Amino acid sequence: MKSEAESNRKSKINTYHHYYKRKGVYTFLWKNSLKIAIGFAVVIGAFLIFKEYVPNYDAKLESVLNRINTWWALSIFFASETILGLIPPDLFIIWSKKFDSPYLMVSLLAILSYVGGVLAYFIGRYIGGLPIVESWILAKFDKHFIMIRKWGGVLIVFAALFPLPFSSICSVAGAVRFPFKTFLILALFRFVRIFGYALFLLNLV
């Protein structure tokens, strides 16, 4: 019985592997992962140059961060994570460095990002059924519609983990009626992304 179950599991994994390979998932992941790696290298290089050549770098960074109002920053972050996701969350992660307990603020950012994604899902589900905006949505996010219909949850996980427009993809997931319970589980990878980047960025800056 155990052998049969193991065989079925391997068969299912093999089926998914061939399906994703045929649909171009691996090519997409490889190309975007390469772009992300290059982007990280540029960011690291820029920070190292700033720290090396800008006088009183730490004091100046602290001064800039302290000028940012907490409630305004959180409101802007939540709005961005709900609508279009135009502002990289990494900037807010760096901003959390100003607090005595930065990881407590990072936890709040992760929760707001997740809730924002859920709201984006429902926004997409609602406006996706309105004829007035349907044509605009299809034109604006045509590529995302194609990818989520082809790859489903893979795109949601990738958007949650990497610098893709998370809220936009959540909205598209809602518009195509992606299963909500599955979406809630996959969107949890957003916590991995926020805390993973925090471990890196807070030590870098």
SULPEQUI-V117726 format. One record per residue. OMEGA is omega as a letter, one per 40 degrees, with the letter a starting at -180 (* if undefined). Layout:
OMEGA  OMEGA
This chain:
i  i  i  i  i  i  i  i  i  i  i  i  a  i  i  a  a  i  a  i  a  a  i  a  a  i  i  a  a  a  a  i  i  i  a  i  i  i  i  i  i  a  i  i  a  i  i  i  i  a  a  a  i  a  i  a  a  a  a  i  i  i  i  a  a  i  a  i  a  a  i  a  a  i  i  i  a  i  i  a  i  a  i  i  a  a  i  i  a  i  a  i  i  i  a  i  a  a  i  i  a  a  i  i  i  i  i  i  i  i  i  i  i  i  i  i  i  i  i  i  a  i  i  i  a  a  i  i  i  a  a  a  a  a  i  i  a  a  a  a  a  a  a  i  a  a  a  i  i  a  i  a  i  a  i  i  a  i  i  a  a  a  i  i  a  a  i  a  i  i  i  i  i  a  a  i  i  a  a  a  i  i  a  a  a  a  i  i  i  i  i  a  a  a  i  i  i  i  a  a  a  i  a  a  *
